[in-house]
Amino acid sequence: SMSKVKMYLTKRANGTYYICIKSPDGSTHWKSTKCTKKPDAYHYHTSFEESYNSKPNAVIPTFSEFLKVYEAVQSSVIRKSTMGLYKILAKKFTELNADRPLSGYTSLEFEQSEIKNPRIVYTVLGLIY
């Protein structure tokens, strides 16, 4: 089931109405309606909320799932021995940090890990952030 985000309309000092978006993870985001009249802002908010909540939630792969896809995509350009090393490092990493969805890690966890190869660290970080 899709968890809906909570949204409300608020007017800022500049006279413009903004939508406050409260995500299930507790984060808050702001979206300008670019409207200064309440009926216009309300209409924008209603259509934005319907559109936003009708999008399917993205499935975020775990680190091991990502590595399988990474291996499949990169196998033609990365040596088998190098990929073997990546797998060993990834196994150590997941033993230390658990095999979580990619968005559940911090960049510091990757930087402090034994995965010193910038290509894989930044590929993963690029997907996460």
KOLFI-839453 format. One line per 4 residues: for each residue x negated, y negated, z of N, C-alpha, C. Coordinates in nm, 2 decimals, always signed. Layout:
<sites>
X,Y,Z,X,Y,Z,X,Y,Z ~ ...
</sites>
This chain:
<sites>
-0.08,+0.12,+0.00,+0.00,+0.00,+0.00,-0.09,-0.12,+0.00 ~ -0.04,-0.22,-0.07,-0.12,-0.35,-0.09,-0.09,-0.44,+0.03 ~ -0.19,-0.49,+0.10,-0.17,-0.58,+0.21,-0.16,-0.72,+0.15 ~ -0.06,-0.79,+0.18,-0.04,-0.92,+0.13,-0.12,-1.02,+0.21
-0.17,-1.12,+0.15,-0.24,-1.23,+0.22,-0.14,-1.33,+0.26 ~ -0.17,-1.40,+0.37,-0.08,-1.50,+0.42,-0.12,-1.64,+0.36 ~ -0.03,-1.72,+0.32,-0.06,-1.85,+0.26,+0.03,-1.95,+0.31 ~ -0.02,-2.07,+0.33,+0.07,-2.18,+0.36,+0.02,-2.31,+0.29
+0.11,-2.40,+0.28,+0.08,-2.53,+0.21,+0.05,-2.64,+0.31 ~ -0.05,-2.72,+0.28,-0.08,-2.83,+0.37,-0.13,-2.95,+0.29 ~ -0.10,-3.07,+0.35,-0.14,-3.19,+0.28,-0.26,-3.25,+0.35 ~ -0.36,-3.28,+0.27,-0.48,-3.34,+0.32,-0.48,-3.49,+0.32
-0.57,-3.55,+0.39,-0.58,-3.70,+0.40,-0.59,-3.77,+0.26 ~ -0.64,-3.70,+0.16,-0.65,-3.76,+0.02,-0.52,-3.76,-0.05 ~ -0.41,-3.70,+0.01,-0.28,-3.70,-0.05,-0.25,-3.58,-0.13 ~ -0.35,-3.49,-0.15,-0.33,-3.37,-0.23,-0.29,-3.25,-0.14
-0.20,-3.17,-0.19,-0.16,-3.05,-0.12,-0.25,-2.94,-0.16 ~ -0.28,-2.86,-0.05,-0.37,-2.74,-0.07,-0.30,-2.62,-0.02 ~ -0.34,-2.51,-0.07,-0.29,-2.38,-0.02,-0.40,-2.32,+0.06 ~ -0.36,-2.29,+0.19,-0.46,-2.22,+0.28,-0.43,-2.07,+0.26
-0.53,-1.99,+0.23,-0.52,-1.85,+0.20,-0.59,-1.77,+0.32 ~ -0.51,-1.70,+0.39,-0.57,-1.62,+0.51,-0.58,-1.47,+0.46 ~ -0.70,-1.43,+0.44,-0.72,-1.29,+0.39,-0.70,-1.19,+0.51 ~ -0.67,-1.06,+0.47,-0.66,-0.96,+0.58,-0.79,-0.94,+0.66
-0.91,-0.97,+0.60,-1.03,-0.96,+0.68,-1.06,-1.08,+0.77 ~ -0.96,-1.18,+0.78,-0.97,-1.29,+0.87,-1.03,-1.42,+0.80 ~ -1.08,-1.41,+0.68,-1.14,-1.52,+0.62,-1.04,-1.62,+0.57 ~ -1.07,-1.74,+0.56,-0.98,-1.85,+0.51,-1.04,-1.91,+0.39
-0.95,-1.93,+0.29,-1.00,-2.00,+0.16,-0.89,-2.11,+0.13 ~ -0.94,-2.21,+0.06,-0.85,-2.32,+0.02,-0.84,-2.33,-0.13 ~ -0.72,-2.36,-0.18,-0.70,-2.38,-0.32,-0.62,-2.50,-0.34 ~ -0.67,-2.59,-0.42,-0.60,-2.72,-0.45,-0.49,-2.69,-0.54
-0.37,-2.75,-0.51,-0.26,-2.75,-0.60,-0.27,-2.86,-0.70 ~ -0.36,-2.95,-0.68,-0.37,-3.07,-0.77,-0.24,-3.15,-0.77 ~ -0.16,-3.13,-0.67,-0.03,-3.20,-0.67,-0.02,-3.30,-0.55 ~ +0.04,-3.41,-0.56,+0.06,-3.51,-0.45,+0.20,-3.52,-0.41
+0.29,-3.45,-0.49,+0.43,-3.45,-0.45,+0.47,-3.32,-0.40 ~ +0.54,-3.31,-0.28,+0.57,-3.19,-0.22,+0.65,-3.09,-0.31 ~ +0.75,-3.13,-0.38,+0.82,-3.03,-0.46,+0.73,-2.96,-0.57 ~ +0.64,-3.05,-0.63,+0.55,-2.99,-0.73,+0.45,-2.89,-0.66
+0.40,-2.93,-0.54,+0.31,-2.85,-0.47,+0.37,-2.72,-0.43 ~ +0.50,-2.73,-0.38,+0.57,-2.61,-0.34,+0.59,-2.51,-0.46 ~ +0.63,-2.57,-0.57,+0.65,-2.48,-0.69,+0.52,-2.41,-0.73 ~ +0.41,-2.49,-0.73,+0.27,-2.44,-0.76,+0.24,-2.32,-0.66
+0.26,-2.35,-0.53,+0.23,-2.25,-0.42,+0.31,-2.13,-0.44 ~ +0.44,-2.14,-0.47,+0.52,-2.02,-0.49,+0.47,-1.93,-0.61 ~ +0.45,-1.99,-0.72,+0.40,-1.92,-0.84,+0.26,-1.86,-0.81 ~ +0.17,-1.94,-0.75,+0.04,-1.89,-0.72,+0.04,-1.77,-0.62
+0.13,-1.78,-0.52,+0.14,-1.67,-0.42,+0.19,-1.54,-0.49 ~ +0.29,-1.55,-0.57,+0.35,-1.44,-0.65,+0.24,-1.37,-0.73 ~ +0.17,-1.46,-0.81,+0.06,-1.41,-0.89,-0.05,-1.34,-0.81 ~ -0.09,-1.40,-0.71,-0.20,-1.36,-0.62,-0.17,-1.22,-0.56
-0.05,-1.21,-0.51,-0.01,-1.09,-0.44,+0.03,-0.97,-0.53 ~ +0.05,-1.00,-0.66,+0.08,-0.90,-0.75,-0.04,-0.83,-0.81 ~ -0.16,-0.89,-0.79,-0.28,-0.83,-0.84,-0.32,-0.70,-0.75 ~ -0.36,-0.59,-0.82,-0.40,-0.47,-0.74,-0.53,-0.50,-0.67
-0.54,-0.44,-0.55,-0.66,-0.45,-0.47,-0.77,-0.38,-0.54 ~ -0.89,-0.44,-0.54,-1.01,-0.38,-0.60,-1.06,-0.27,-0.51 ~ -1.10,-0.16,-0.57,-1.16,-0.05,-0.49,-1.31,-0.07,-0.49 ~ -1.36,-0.09,-0.37,-1.51,-0.12,-0.36,-1.58,+0.02,-0.33
-1.68,+0.05,-0.41,-1.74,+0.18,-0.40,-1.83,+0.18,-0.27 ~ -1.86,+0.30,-0.22,-1.96,+0.31,-0.11,-2.09,+0.31,-0.18 ~ -2.20,+0.30,-0.09,-2.33,+0.29,-0.14,-2.37,+0.41,-0.23 ~ -2.33,+0.53,-0.18,-2.37,+0.65,-0.25,-2.29,+0.66,-0.38
-2.16,+0.61,-0.39,-2.09,+0.61,-0.51,-2.15,+0.51,-0.61 ~ -2.19,+0.40,-0.56,-2.26,+0.30,-0.65,-2.39,+0.36,-0.71 ~ -2.46,+0.43,-0.62,-2.59,+0.49,-0.67,-2.57,+0.59,-0.78 ~ -2.46,+0.67,-0.77,-2.43,+0.76,-0.88,-2.40,+0.69,-1.01
-2.32,+0.58,-1.01,-2.29,+0.51,-1.13,-2.42,+0.44,-1.18 ~ -2.50,+0.38,-1.09,-2.62,+0.31,-1.12,-2.72,+0.41,-1.19 ~ -2.72,+0.53,-1.14,-2.81,+0.64,-1.20,-2.76,+0.67,-1.34 ~ -2.63,+0.69,-1.36,-2.58,+0.72,-1.49,-2.60,+0.61,-1.59
-2.59,+0.49,-1.55,-2.60,+0.37,-1.64,-2.75,+0.35,-1.67 ~ -2.84,+0.36,-1.57,-2.98,+0.33,-1.59,-3.07,+0.45,-1.62 ~ -3.01,+0.57,-1.64,-3.10,+0.69,-1.66,-3.18,+0.68,-1.78 ~ -3.14,+0.60,-1.88,-3.22,+0.59,-2.01,-3.33,+0.50,-1.99
-3.33,+0.41,-1.89,-3.44,+0.31,-1.88,-3.53,+0.33,-1.75 ~ -3.48,+0.41,-1.66,-3.56,+0.43,-1.54,-3.61,+0.58,-1.54 ~ -3.74,+0.59,-1.51,-3.80,+0.73,-1.51,-3.73,+0.81,-1.40 ~ -3.73,+0.94,-1.43,-3.66,+1.04,-1.34,-3.73,+1.04,-1.20
-3.86,+1.02,-1.20,-3.93,+1.02,-1.07,-3.89,+0.89,-0.99 ~ -3.87,+0.78,-1.06,-3.84,+0.65,-1.00,-3.69,+0.67,-0.94 ~ -3.60,+0.73,-1.02,-3.47,+0.75,-0.97,-3.47,+0.84,-0.85 ~ -3.55,+0.94,-0.86,-3.57,+1.03,-0.74,-3.61,+0.96,-0.62
-3.70,+0.86,-0.63,-3.74,+0.78,-0.52,-3.62,+0.69,-0.47 ~ -3.55,+0.64,-0.56,-3.43,+0.56,-0.52,-3.34,+0.64,-0.44 ~ -3.32,+0.77,-0.48,-3.22,+0.85,-0.41,-3.27,+0.88,-0.27 ~ -3.40,+0.90,-0.25,-3.46,+0.93,-0.12,-3.44,+0.81,-0.03
-3.47,+0.69,-0.09,-3.46,+0.56,-0.01,-3.31,+0.54,+0.02 ~ -3.23,+0.56,-0.07,-3.08,+0.54,-0.05,-3.03,+0.64,+0.07 ~ -3.08,+0.76,+0.07,-3.04,+0.86,+0.17,-3.09,+0.80,+0.31 ~ -3.21,+0.75,+0.31,-3.27,+0.70,+0.44,-3.18,+0.58,+0.48
-3.15,+0.49,+0.38,-3.07,+0.37,+0.41,-2.93,+0.41,+0.47 ~ -2.87,+0.51,+0.40,-2.73,+0.54,+0.45,-2.74,+0.62,+0.59 ~ -2.85,+0.68,+0.61,-2.87,+0.75,+0.75,-2.88,+0.64,+0.85 ~ -2.95,+0.53,+0.82,-2.96,+0.42,+0.92,-2.84,+0.33,+0.93
-2.78,+0.31,+0.81,-2.67,+0.21,+0.81,-2.53,+0.26,+0.78 ~ -2.52,+0.39,+0.76,-2.39,+0.46,+0.73,-2.36,+0.43,+0.58 ~ -2.28,+0.53,+0.52,-2.24,+0.51,+0.38,-2.11,+0.44,+0.38 ~ -2.12,+0.31,+0.37,-2.00,+0.22,+0.38,-1.97,+0.16,+0.24
-1.85,+0.10,+0.22,-1.83,+0.03,+0.10,-1.93,-0.08,+0.09 ~ -1.97,-0.11,-0.04,-2.08,-0.21,-0.06,-2.06,-0.34,+0.01 ~ -1.93,-0.39,+0.02,-1.90,-0.52,+0.08,-1.92,-0.51,+0.23 ~ -1.94,-0.40,+0.29,-1.95,-0.38,+0.43,-2.09,-0.40,+0.48
-2.19,-0.42,+0.39,-2.33,-0.44,+0.43,-2.36,-0.59,+0.43 ~ -2.46,-0.62,+0.50,-2.52,-0.76,+0.49,-2.65,-0.75,+0.41 ~ -2.68,-0.87,+0.35,-2.81,-0.87,+0.27,-2.93,-0.84,+0.36 ~ -2.92,-0.87,+0.49,-3.03,-0.85,+0.58,-3.05,-0.70,+0.60
-2.94,-0.62,+0.60,-2.96,-0.47,+0.61,-3.04,-0.42,+0.49 ~ -3.02,-0.47,+0.37,-3.09,-0.43,+0.26,-3.24,-0.48,+0.26 ~ -3.25,-0.60,+0.30,-3.39,-0.66,+0.31,-3.47,-0.59,+0.41 ~ -3.41,-0.55,+0.52,-3.49,-0.48,+0.63,-3.51,-0.33,+0.61
-3.44,-0.28,+0.51,-3.45,-0.13,+0.48,-3.58,-0.10,+0.41 ~ -3.60,+0.03,+0.39,-3.72,+0.07,+0.31,-3.70,+0.06,+0.16 ~ -3.59,+0.02,+0.12,-3.56,+0.00,-0.03,-3.63,-0.13,-0.07 ~ -3.76,-0.12,-0.10,-3.84,-0.24,-0.13,-3.83,-0.28,-0.28
-3.77,-0.19,-0.36,-3.77,-0.22,-0.50,-3.66,-0.33,-0.53 ~ -3.71,-0.45,-0.57,-3.62,-0.56,-0.59,-3.51,-0.53,-0.69 ~ -3.53,-0.45,-0.79,-3.43,-0.43,-0.89,-3.30,-0.37,-0.83 ~ -3.32,-0.26,-0.75,-3.20,-0.20,-0.70,-3.14,-0.28,-0.58
-3.22,-0.35,-0.50,-3.17,-0.43,-0.39,-3.09,-0.54,-0.45 ~ -3.14,-0.61,-0.56,-3.07,-0.73,-0.61,-2.96,-0.68,-0.70 ~ -2.96,-0.56,-0.76,-2.85,-0.51,-0.83,-2.73,-0.49,-0.73 ~ -2.76,-0.43,-0.62,-2.66,-0.40,-0.52,-2.61,-0.53,-0.46
-2.70,-0.62,-0.42,-2.66,-0.75,-0.37,-2.58,-0.83,-0.46 ~ -2.62,-0.82,-0.59,-2.54,-0.90,-0.70,-2.40,-0.85,-0.70 ~ -2.38,-0.72,-0.68,-2.24,-0.66,-0.68,-2.17,-0.70,-0.56 ~ -2.24,-0.71,-0.45,-2.17,-0.74,-0.32,-2.14,-0.89,-0.31
-2.23,-0.98,-0.35,-2.21,-1.12,-0.33,-2.20,-1.19,-0.46
</sites>
